[in-house]
Amino acid sequence: MIEHTAIETFRANGKLLLSGEYVVLDGAMALAVPTRYGQDMVVSQSKHQGLHWQSLDHEGKVWFDGQFNLDGEYIKGNDEGVGKTLEQMFQYIRTIHQDFFKDKNGFSIKTHLDFPRNWGLGSSSTMIYNLAQWANVDAFLLLENSMGGSGYDIACAGANYPILYQIQFKTPFTRNAYFDPPFKDQLYFIYLGKKQNSRSGIKHYRDKVGDQPQLISNISIITNRMLSATTISEFQSLVKHHEKMISSIINLPRIKKERFDDYWGQVKSLGAWGGDFIMATSKKSREETEMYFKAKGYDVFFAYDELILT
């Protein structure tokens, strides 16, 4: 049985995928960055039998409240879908540690996001990473046996630096990447106002794309060139090339062409296309760049160092 102290605290970082969206699933090398925003999890021992889980949003409001027994089974709560997903995770944990929840008393778990849930920075991945740390299980396997996905978000959750992420022979590989470009003050991140469903994005990709080893190779080359780019012009060219390649395989228009055709720099989708954050490059001032996006109704605007953990 794993020993638990009275109070344990865990922390996971949010994420953004700068290159390799979709094709990271098939082995392309991706560049990802952890964000300053993330999620905390506090586990306390309780005098009451069972497990009480509460999830709080960035304003401290409870968005999920659920009760589980010490077999990890969902009893009741305000969102059965979330409760059943957590139950699935608890059941996997028990296959690794059979007596994990068999404490003399129960547990109280409280999670707290410091970013809005609809931003798509990893409310699920940060929770999975924290739960895996507490349960002493492999976070990638916990993801695989519950929600699924490429796993780059799990890698970012525990990273303090930009990373290169790649799946080889169904195994995730992560290494620190030196991505601190001299033009980072010309990179901006804008929230599109719509949380994109990653699962539906992946399904769309799977429906459109077959085995394309050349595509995987080309995206990996772009990722490496992004790392070594020394000028904003070079980086913009890579962004444009990347967007065109992904657009052609998933048969969706580039976000720049669809919404920002009059923008002077390049615009790149980050993760599943159609929602969450985009990255914009700009040779103009921050004030002018921010004014452009806010005039189009996009008010959540970050400079690189304001959002990315460096």
C-alpha positions in Angstrom: 0.0 0.0 0.0 1.3 3.5 -0.8 1.7 5.7 2.2 -0.1 9.0 2.1 0.7 12.1 4.3 -2.1 14.2 5.7 -1.9 16.8 3.0 -0.2 16.5 -0.4 0.1 19.2 -3.1 0.7 18.7 -6.8 1.2 21.1 -9.7 1.0 20.7 -13.5 1.6 23.2 -16.3 -0.7 24.0 -19.2 0.5 23.5 -22.8 0.5 24.8 -26.3 1.6 22.9 -29.4 3.6 25.1 -31.7 4.2 22.5 -34.5 3.1 19.0 -35.4 -0.6 19.2 -34.7 -2.4 16.0 -35.8 0.7 14.3 -37.3 2.3 14.1 -33.9 -0.1 11.1 -33.5 1.7 9.3 -36.3 5.3 10.0 -35.3 6.1 13.5 -36.4 8.4 15.5 -34.2 6.5 18.3 -32.4 7.6 21.5 -30.6 5.5 22.2 -27.5 5.7 24.7 -24.7 4.5 24.7 -21.1 2.5 27.7 -20.0 2.7 29.8 -16.9 -0.9 28.8 -16.3 -1.8 25.4 -14.9 -3.6 23.5 -12.3 -3.0 22.6 -8.6 -4.3 19.6 -6.8 -4.5 19.3 -3.0 -5.1 15.9 -1.4 -6.2 15.7 2.3 -7.1 12.8 4.5 -10.7 12.8 5.6 -12.5 11.5 8.6 -15.3 10.4 6.3 -15.1 7.1 4.4 -14.9 7.5 0.6 -13.4 10.1 -1.7 -14.8 13.6 -2.2 -13.6 15.3 -5.3 -14.0 19.1 -6.0 -12.8 20.9 -9.1 -12.6 24.7 -8.9 -12.2 27.1 -11.9 -10.0 30.1 -12.1 -12.5 32.2 -10.2 -12.7 29.7 -7.3 -16.1 28.4 -8.4 -16.8 24.7 -8.1 -17.6 23.2 -11.5 -17.4 19.6 -10.5 -18.4 18.0 -7.2 -18.4 14.3 -6.9 -18.5 11.4 -4.3 -16.7 8.1 -4.9 -16.3 5.0 -2.7 -12.9 3.6 -1.7 -13.1 1.2 -4.7 -13.0 4.3 -6.9 -16.6 3.9 -8.0 -18.6 7.0 -8.8 -21.6 7.4 -6.4 -23.0 10.8 -7.1 -22.2 14.3 -8.2 -23.1 17.2 -10.4 -21.7 15.8 -13.7 -22.0 12.1 -14.4 -19.7 12.3 -17.4 -16.9 13.8 -15.4 -17.6 11.4 -12.6 -17.5 8.3 -14.8 -14.2 9.5 -16.5 -12.6 9.9 -13.0 -14.0 6.4 -12.1 -12.3 5.0 -15.2 -9.0 6.6 -14.0 -9.4 5.3 -10.5 -10.1 1.8 -11.8 -6.8 1.9 -13.9 -4.9 3.1 -10.8 -6.3 0.1 -8.9 -5.0 -2.3 -11.6 -1.5 -1.0 -10.7 -2.0 -0.5 -7.0 -4.8 -2.9 -5.8 -5.1 -1.4 -2.3 -4.5 2.2 -3.3 -7.7 3.6 -1.8 -7.7 1.3 1.2 -6.8 3.9 3.8 -8.3 3.8 7.3 -10.2 7.0 6.4 -11.2 8.7 3.2 -9.7 11.4 1.0 -10.6 14.9 0.0 -9.2 16.1 -3.4 -9.5 19.7 -4.5 -8.2 20.9 -7.9 -7.8 24.5 -8.8 -7.3 25.9 -12.3 -5.6 29.3 -12.7 -6.9 29.7 -16.3 -10.5 29.6 -17.8 -11.5 26.1 -18.7 -12.5 27.1 -22.2 -9.0 28.3 -23.1 -7.9 24.8 -24.0 -4.6 25.0 -22.2 -5.0 21.5 -20.6 -7.6 21.3 -17.9 -7.8 17.6 -18.4 -4.1 16.9 -19.0 -3.0 18.8 -15.9 -5.6 16.9 -13.8 -4.4 13.6 -15.2 -0.7 14.5 -14.6 -1.4 15.5 -11.0 -3.5 12.4 -10.3 -0.8 10.2 -11.7 1.8 11.9 -9.4 -0.3 11.2 -6.4 -1.1 7.7 -7.4 2.5 6.9 -8.5 1.5 5.7 -11.9 2.7 6.5 -15.4 0.8 9.6 -16.5 1.0 8.6 -20.2 -0.6 5.2 -19.5 -3.3 6.8 -17.3 -4.1 9.1 -20.3 -4.1 6.1 -22.7 -6.4 4.1 -20.5 -8.9 7.0 -20.0 -9.2 9.9 -22.4 -6.6 9.1 -25.0 -4.6 11.5 -27.2 -1.0 12.1 -28.3 0.3 12.7 -24.8 2.3 15.9 -25.6 0.1 17.7 -23.1 1.1 15.3 -20.4 4.8 15.9 -21.3 4.2 19.6 -21.0 2.4 19.3 -17.6 5.7 18.2 -16.0 8.1 20.3 -18.1 9.6 23.7 -17.2 11.1 24.2 -20.6 10.0 23.9 -24.3 10.1 20.3 -25.4 10.4 18.2 -28.5 7.9 15.4 -28.4 7.7 12.4 -30.6 5.9 9.0 -30.6 8.1 6.1 -31.8 6.9 2.5 -31.7 3.8 3.7 -29.7 6.1 5.0 -27.0 6.3 8.8 -26.2 9.8 10.4 -26.2 10.4 13.8 -24.7 13.5 16.0 -24.6 14.2 19.6 -23.6 14.4 21.9 -26.5 16.3 25.2 -26.6 13.7 27.5 -28.0 14.4 31.0 -26.9 14.5 32.9 -30.3 15.8 36.4 -30.5 12.5 37.4 -32.1 10.2 35.9 -29.3 9.0 39.5 -28.6 7.4 39.3 -32.1 5.4 36.2 -31.2 1.9 36.6 -29.7 -0.9 34.3 -28.6 -4.6 35.0 -29.1 -7.6 33.1 -27.8 -10.2 32.6 -30.5 -13.1 32.5 -28.1 -14.1 28.8 -28.7 -12.8 25.7 -27.0 -12.1 23.1 -29.6 -12.9 19.4 -29.0 -9.6 17.6 -29.5 -11.3 14.2 -29.9 -13.4 15.4 -32.8 -10.4 17.1 -34.3 -8.4 13.8 -34.2 -11.4 11.9 -35.7 -11.5 14.4 -38.5 -7.8 13.9 -39.1 -8.1 10.1 -39.1 -11.0 10.2 -41.5 -9.0 12.3 -44.0 -5.5 11.0 -43.7 -3.9 7.6 -44.5 -0.3 6.5 -44.1 1.9 9.5 -45.2 5.5 9.0 -44.1 6.7 11.9 -46.3 4.3 14.2 -44.5 5.6 13.1 -41.1 9.2 13.6 -42.3 8.4 17.1 -43.7 6.7 18.3 -40.5 9.6 17.0 -38.4 12.0 19.0 -40.6 10.0 22.1 -40.1 10.0 21.6 -36.4 13.8 21.4 -36.3 14.1 24.4 -38.5 11.8 26.4 -36.2 14.2 25.6 -33.4 17.2 26.9 -35.3 15.5 30.0 -36.9 17.3 33.2 -36.1 15.0 35.8 -37.8 11.3 36.4 -37.7 11.2 36.3 -41.5 12.6 32.8 -41.5 10.2 31.7 -38.8 7.2 33.2 -40.6 8.1 31.3 -43.8 8.2 28.0 -41.8 4.8 28.8 -40.1 3.2 29.5 -43.5 4.7 26.3 -45.0 3.5 24.3 -42.0 0.0 25.7 -42.2 -0.3 24.9 -45.9 0.8 21.3 -45.4 -1.7 20.6 -42.6 -4.5 22.5 -44.4 -4.0 20.3 -47.5 -4.2 17.0 -45.6 -7.2 17.8 -43.3 -9.0 19.8 -46.0 -9.7 22.8 -43.8 -8.8 26.4 -44.6 -5.8 28.1 -42.9 -6.9 30.3 -40.0 -5.2 33.3 -41.6 -7.1 32.9 -44.8 -10.3 32.3 -43.1 -10.3 35.1 -40.5 -7.2 37.3 -40.8 -6.6 37.6 -44.5 -5.7 41.3 -44.1 -3.1 40.6 -41.3 0.5 41.6 -42.1 2.2 38.7 -40.3 1.6 35.0 -40.2 -1.0 33.2 -38.1 -0.8 29.6 -37.0 -3.4 27.3 -35.4 -2.1 25.6 -32.3 -3.5 22.1 -31.7 -6.9 21.1 -33.2 -7.9 23.7 -35.8 -10.9 26.0 -35.4 -10.6 26.9 -31.7 -8.4 27.6 -28.7 -5.3 29.7 -29.2 -3.4 30.8 -32.3 0.1 32.2 -32.6 0.7 35.4 -34.6 4.0 36.8 -35.8 4.4 40.5 -36.1 7.0 43.0 -37.2 4.9 45.8 -35.9 4.6 47.0 -32.3 2.8 45.1 -29.6 0.3 47.9 -29.3 -0.5 47.9 -33.1 -0.7 44.1 -33.2 -3.0 43.9 -30.1 -5.2 46.6 -31.5 -5.6 44.6 -34.8 -6.9 41.5 -33.0 -9.0 43.4 -30.5 -10.7 45.3 -33.3 -11.8 41.9 -34.6 -13.2 40.9 -31.3 -10.4 38.9 -29.8 -9.6 40.3 -26.4 -7.4 37.6 -24.9 -3.9 38.6 -26.1 -0.5 37.6 -24.7 3.1 38.3 -25.5 5.3 35.3 -25.5 6.8 35.8 -22.1 3.4 36.5 -20.6 2.0 33.1 -21.4 4.9 30.7 -22.0 7.0 29.3 -19.1 10.6 30.4 -19.7 
